[in-house]
Amino acid sequence: MTDTSNTRPAEGEAQAPRRSRLHRLVRYIPLIAPFLLWAVPCWVLLYAGQHWPLPVTLVGTALFALGLICMPLAMARGHGRRQQDRAAIVGDTLLGTSWVLFTWSVLLGVLLRLALTVAGVSESQDRARIVTWAVLGVSAVLLAWGYAEARRVPRVRRLDVQLPRLGAGLDGLRVVLITDTHYGPLDRARWSARVCESVNALEADVVCHTGDIADGTAERRRAQAAPLGTVRATRARVYVTGNHEYYSEAQGWVDLMDELGWEPLRNRHVLLERGGDTLVVAGVDDVTAESSGLAGHRANLAGALNGADPDLPVLLLAHQPKFIDRAAADGIDLQLSGHTHGGQIWPFHHLVRIDQPALAGLSRHGPRTLLYTSRGTGFWGPPFRVFAPSEITLLVLRSPHLPTSP
């Protein structure tokens, strides 16, 4: 568990200019990324000393050029105004493929060449061709494995979380977290039903969905989301919006979740009582809600806690981990979030860390506040997960106030 409570102000001030420079750099990535994702592997695999026969070079170059042209066009048609699912599948798959090829072209293009030189492989063509076949082999294996990882029902991750203010009567409360299901162009209605079966097997007291249900409107993705209505919990099923809801008529998703029996916590809370003790379960809209222009949609922690006893422990649902600064300032006990996907396709997690304070797992922020960040239940865009497995999370809340046995 990471403790961030002892960060010095001077360190934060020194890091601020570096972080702002990184944010400026990130703005330009969409402009140059498609070219780099295809040009770098093309150079490493075809032109960096291999001396392939001319037909091989021409065909290979044509394939990379086709990928460079088709990927942004397909993504624009799939995720733009037209919302064509087939185009989205093609564009997303090409994006994931190019990212894996780019990553391993760079890594193996440098490290493996160096190792081969040290090992005494003197012919540059031999080294180049070994690198080519290694990049293609590693990429093929990772893409096949990553596709299987993305499409499988997530494994259950279990952990005990002690909350110092939790009353003894609530010890052992079972909280299940699913998030970032991202129902989308690939029809995953059967996958959705199997995920809900896995959740039900955990016999949860509370089931939470922390947003990014789908890519597309509630009307369009209703069949994939419908199994969420079968989820069982002894105390409550609660939901908050993620940023992707605000790309797809968020109020429609709030209404559908309400129809399916989930309680949307839009800047409000509910009270859970057991054994004479009470837990406040609160939720806020995503931090992007206010900029969406939807009336009444914004992240409002004060509104979420309005009327709650400040001496009671608080479990907060907020889609993005970056909300933790506000949660810690208000003394929240535990925040549950998603959004990061754990990076989804390694090493994308380095870019996620620029924007978010946590990538996955349990971390401490301030003297009281814990944050649990899920790697997500589904996937966004490219149907691959590489070194960032999906999860269904079971958190068992523990109290330090249990009576001691004689």
N, C-alpha and C positions, 0 to 999 in steps of 0.2 A: 504494500500500500504506500502510495506516495504522499508525503507530507509537504504541503506548500505553505504552511503557516509561518515559517521563519524567514521568508523572503525579505530581504532588506529593501527599504525604499530606494536607496542609492542604486542598487542593482536594477530595480524596475525602471528608474529614470535612464540608466545607461542603455537598457535594452530597448527602450521606446523608439529611438531613432533607427536602430537596426530593424525593428519590426515594421516600422513605417516604410522603410526602403524595400523590404520583402513584399509588403502589400502592393507597392507601386509596380514591382517587377511582375507580380501575379497578374496584374491587369493586362499585360502584354502577351501572356502565355497563349490565350486563345487565337491570337493572330499568327504566331509562329509555330505553335505546337503541331498542327497537321502536317506542315512541311517537314519538320524535324522527325516526326514519328515515322514517316515513310522514307525520307532521304537518307537518314543515318543507317538504318539496316540495309538499304539498297547499296550504299557505298561499301559497308563492311562485308556483305555477302557476295557482292559481284565485282567490285572494282579495286579492292584493297590488296592487290598483288596476286589474285587467284589465276588470272589469265585463262578464263574459261573459253571454250570454243564460242565463236561469234553467235551462233544461234541461241546458245544458252544465255549469253549476256543480253541479247535482244529480247528474248521472251521474258526473262527475269525482270528486266527494266520495264517492260510493258506492263507486267503484273503490278509492280510497285506504283507505276504512274496511274494505273487504273484504280488502285486502292486510294491513292491520294485524291483523285477526282471524285470517286464514288462516295467515300466516307462522309465528307461535309455535305454533299448534296443529299444523301440518304438521311442524314441526321436532321437536316433542315426540313425535309418533307415529313419525316417521322415525328419530330418534336416541335415543328413550327405550326403555322396556321392549319395546314392540311391534316395533321395528326394521323398519318397513314401508318398503321401498325407494321405492315410488312417492311416499309422503308425504315422504320425505327429499328426493327430487328437487324436488318442488314447493316445500317450505320453503326449501331451499338456493338455488334459483333466485330466489325472492322476496327472500331476504336480499341476494343480490348485486345484484339490480335496485334495491332500495330504497337500498342503500349508494351506488350510482352516482348515482341521482336526488338523494339527499340532498347528496352532495359537490358536484355541479354546480349544484344549486339555491342552495347557499350561495355558491359562488364567483361564478357568473354573476349571481346575485341582487344581489351587492354590486358587483363590479368592472364588469360590463357596464352596470348602471344608472348608475354613476358616469361611465363613458366616454360613454354616450349623453347624459347631462346636459351634459358638457363639450362634446360635439359639437353641442349646440343642439337636441336633440330635446326640445321643451318640454312636449308633452302627456304627462302621467303615464301615461295609458292606453296610448299608443303605446309608451312605454318598457317598461311592464309586459308587453305582449303580445310585444314583440321578445324580452324575456328568456324568456318562456314557450316560444316556439318554439325559441330557442337551446338552452335546457336540454333540451327533448325531442329535438332533433336531435343534440346532442352525446352525450346518454345513449344514444340508439339506436345511433349509430355505435360508441361504446365498448363497448356490450354485445355487438354483433355481432362486432366485432374481438376482444374479450376471450374470447368463446366459442370462436372459431376458434383463438386462441392457446392456450387451455387444452386443446383436444382434439387439437392437432397433436403429432406426434413431436418432442420437443425438439431444438433445434439443439445441436451439440457446441461446448462452450467449451474451448479449449486454452490451457494456459499452462505455462511452465517454472518450477519451484520449486527454488531452490538451498538445500540443507541443508548447513551447514558441516561436520557430522560424517559425512556420507555418503561411504563409500569409493568409490574410482575404479571398482571393479568393478561398482558398482550405478548408475553414471551412465547416464542414459537409461531407467531403469526406468519403465515406462508403467503408471500407476495410473488406472483409470476409476472415477468416483464416480457412483452413482445413489442417490437418496434420495427419501423422501416420495412414493412412487408412489400411495399412497392409493386402492387398488382399492376400489370402493364401490358405491353404488346404481346408478350408470350403468355398464352392463356395458362394460368396456374390455379384453376378452380379446384382440381383434385389435390394439388399440393397444399392449398389453403385448408381444405378439409382435414388432411392428415396432420397439419400443424395444430389445428384445433383439437384433434384427438389427443395429441401429445400433451397439450396444455391441460386438458381435462384429466388426464392420468395423474397429474401432479396434485390434484385435490387442493387447489388454492383457496385461500380465504379472500384474497384480492387479486384480480387480474388487471394489469395496466397495459395500455397501448399508447406509446409516446409519439405517435404521429408518423407522417409519410406513409399513409395507408396505401396510396396508389399513385400512378402517373396517368392522369385522365380523370374525367368527371365521375361522380358517384353513379350517374345513370349508365355511363359507358362501362364501368368496372364492377357493377353491382353483382354479377354472377360470381366473380372471384372473391368479393368481399362477403358475400352472403353467409359462408360457413362461420364467420365470426359470431353470428347469432346463436350458434350452438355451444359457445364457450360457457363453462359453468364456474361459479365462484360462490362460496358460502356467504360472503359479506358484500362484495361490490365488484363491478366491472367498470373501469373508468378509462377515459380517453382524453388526450389533448391533441391539438393540431400540430402538424409539422410544416416546414416551409413548402413542401410539394403540394399540400392541400391548397395553398394560396396561388398555385399555378393553374388550378383546376376547380374553380368554384368551391371554395372552402365551406361555405354554408351548406352546400349540398352534402358534403361528407359529414358535417356535424349532425345534420338531420337524419342521414342514413344510419349513423352509429346509434343515435337515439332510438330509431325505429328498430334496430337489431337488439335493443336492450342494454346498450352501454350508456353510461352516464358521462356526457361531455363536461369536463371541468374547464369551462371557459372563464378563467379568472374567478373561481369560486372553490369551495371546499365542501367535503362531507366529513362527518364524524363517525369513527368506528369504535364501538364500545365492546369490551370483553373483560370479564373477571373484575369489574369495577374500575377498569382503567380505560382511557380514551386516547385515540390517535387521530390527528387531523390529517386528512388526505386532501391535498390541494393541487390545483393545476392552473397553468397559465397558457395563453395562446403563444404560438411561436414568435420569436423576436422579429420576424419579417412581417408579422400580421399588420402592423400599423401602416407600413408602406404599400400594402396591397390595395388600399383605398376602400376596403369593406367596412361599412359603418359598424362601430362597436368592437372591431377586432384589433386587439393590441395586447401585448404582454403587460399585465398589471398585477404585480405581486401583492401590493397593498389591498387591492380589491379581492384577490383570492383568499386573503387571510382575514378579511373584514368580519368582525364578530367572533373570531376564534379566541379562546383563552390563550394568552401568550405563554402561559406556563406549561401548556401541553406540547408533546413532541409532534413534529410536522414531517410528513412524507410529501415531497413536492414532485409533481410531474412537469418537466419542461423539456421540449424536444432537443434543444441544442445545449451541449455542455457549457458553452460560453455564458449561459445564464447564471452560472454558479457564483459569479462575483456578486450579483444582487442577492442571491440566496444566502451566501455566507454573511453578507452585511446585515441580513435580517435574522440571522441565527437559525436558519432552517437546519433540521437534523439530518435529513437524507434527501438528496435530489436524484431522481431517475431520469436518464436521458438516452438518446440514441444518436442518430444523424451521421456519425463518423464512418460507420460500416467497418471500423477498424482499418480503414484504408482500402479495403476490398481487394485491390490488386497490388501486391507489393511491387515497388516501394512507394506507392502513392501516399502512404501514411505520412511521409515527410512533408508533403504539401498540406495535408489535413492539419498537422501540428501548427502550421503558420496561423491558422484561423481558429483553432479550438484549444482549450487548456488541457484536455485529456483525450486520449485515443480510445481506450477500452479499459474496463475493470474498475476497481474501487480506488478512490483517491481522497485525500483529506485536504480541505480548503478552509483555513482559519481554525480557531480553537474548537469549534463544535461540528462544523458541517462536513458531511461525507457526500461524495458524488459517485454514483455508479453509472458508467457509460457502457451501453450494450454495443456489440459489433453489428447488431441488426439481425433480423429474422430472415429477410429476403435479400434482394440485391437491386441496385439501380443500374440501368443502362446495360453495359456489357455483361452478358450472362456468365461471368467468371468470378470466382473467389480464389485468390492465390495467397496463401499464408495469412489469411484473415477469415477464419471460419465463422459461419453464421451461428446464432445461438438463440435458444429459449432460456431465459434466466429464472431460476428459483432462488429468491432471497428469503431466508428465514430470519426474522427479526428477533434479536435477543435482548433481554433486559438484565442489567447488573443487579437488580433489586430482588432477585429470587431469595426466599427464605433459606437459610443454611440448614442442611440436614443435621440432626443431632449425632 
